[in-house]
Amino acid sequence: MYDAGDHMKFGLPMAFTASVLSWSILEYGDHLDKVDQLEEAQDSLKWITDFLVNAHPKDNVLYIQVGDPKADHECWNRPEDMTEKRPLTQVNTSAPGTEVAAETAAAMASASLVFKKSNPTYSDTLLKHAKQLFTFANENRGSYSESIPDVQKFYNSTGYGDELLWAAGWLYHATGDKTYLDFVIGDGQEFAEFGKPSWFSWDNKLAGAQVLLSRLTFFGGNKDNSVLQKYKKTAEAVMCGLLPKSPTATSSRTKNGMIFISEWNALQHPVASAFLAVVYSDYMLSSRTAKITCNGDSFKPADIRKFAVSQVEYVLGNNPMKMSFLVGYGDKYPKYVHHRGASIPADAKPSCSDGFKYFKSSDPNPNVATGALVGGPFLNGTYNDVRDNAMQGEPTTYNSALIVGLLSSLVTTSSVVESFTS
């Protein structure tokens, strides 16, 4: 499972991809089933978790990278034809990586719920790894960006507290073990940043953790827990920031209303925000919660859902370019996606350096990377569809997981399950 258009395996975004895909299946598996995509989603998830199981050979060892980024980026060939060395990078007690170990624990715990009924033995295996990894992450705190400075060039971490909360939340849902709840409402509060909305991404899971933990007050019989109420209130603050008519609405948008936080891979944030919005609005509907209040103004679940729909409509073509940023969808979509496998003909087997003739070619990609979500437009709405424009044109696995969740949530309006284990 490569992170994007190259041939690197980066553990932090890979595990986040699995966590989000698991969440999508758990909340909207019935929607995926209606469009015959549930089995595909489960197979894609297992492809990742199989790798993660093998990447965790000992309690306190986790392999978090395969490949040398510098050497890899000097090649442009198909993955089937790779010949360069593939060095491994690990975190351990001497070189800790709390965020990547905790994110992998979250991936394993959430995936264990996905496979609990269909493959209980595999589910148990995933849960065992999840517990071990959380213990490793929590008892050996330290950022992998400090332990392994080279990772800063690609997937630099801004902190690990969000991953610890995210992992503890998933482990509590998966096990019912109060130890994990005690972490969330106890020591984990130092990472909670109550009342401060944040953005959900491969680097920062805090908003996702707050929405996930709000489940415990919506459905879990914890309505009177004052700390869990703080998580829920912060999740509401996230929603208030997203709603365009809210008094606390973020100004970080394009003039057409798309959430815009970063030029690089711009679509990650609007799609992630929209996914959280639909999930939260469905929690409200299922729990018969009529409204949220944003500095005195009230908003219904339908208002939150409307925001999410506006973001996905932008992605699919209601934008200044009149272009779908989901490859293969619609009449106009990116044809020069920054992706090696898509750009090289199926019957060609170029060497590491020879493949750059396809990178430099003015012809559209011979293979359509159907379903890939590219990085997206600039703040002014423009998109330059050229192959060497990695900032806008490179698809990522975590973008794909997020758009799966968002699109599956909108297949139909229905209640979400009150428990992942029932």
Salt bridges, closest charged atoms under 4 A:
ASP6 OD2 - HIS73 NE2 2.96
GLU27 OE1 - ARG215 NH2 2.96
ASP30 OD1 - HIS31 NE2 3.98
ASP50 OD2 - LYS46 NZ 3.18
ASP72 OD2 - HIS73 NE2 3.99
ASP72 OD1 - ARG86 NH1 4.00
ASP72 OD2 - ARG340 NH2 3.07
GLU74 OE2 - LYS70 NZ 2.93
ASP81 OD2 - ARG78 NE 2.92
GLU103 OE1 - LYS205 NZ 2.75
GLU163 OE2 - LYS205 NZ 2.84
ASP182 OD1 - LYS178 NZ 2.85
GLU190 OE2 - ARG141 NH1 3.60
GLU236 OE1 - LYS233 NZ 3.84
ASP282 OD1 - ARG305 NH1 3.64
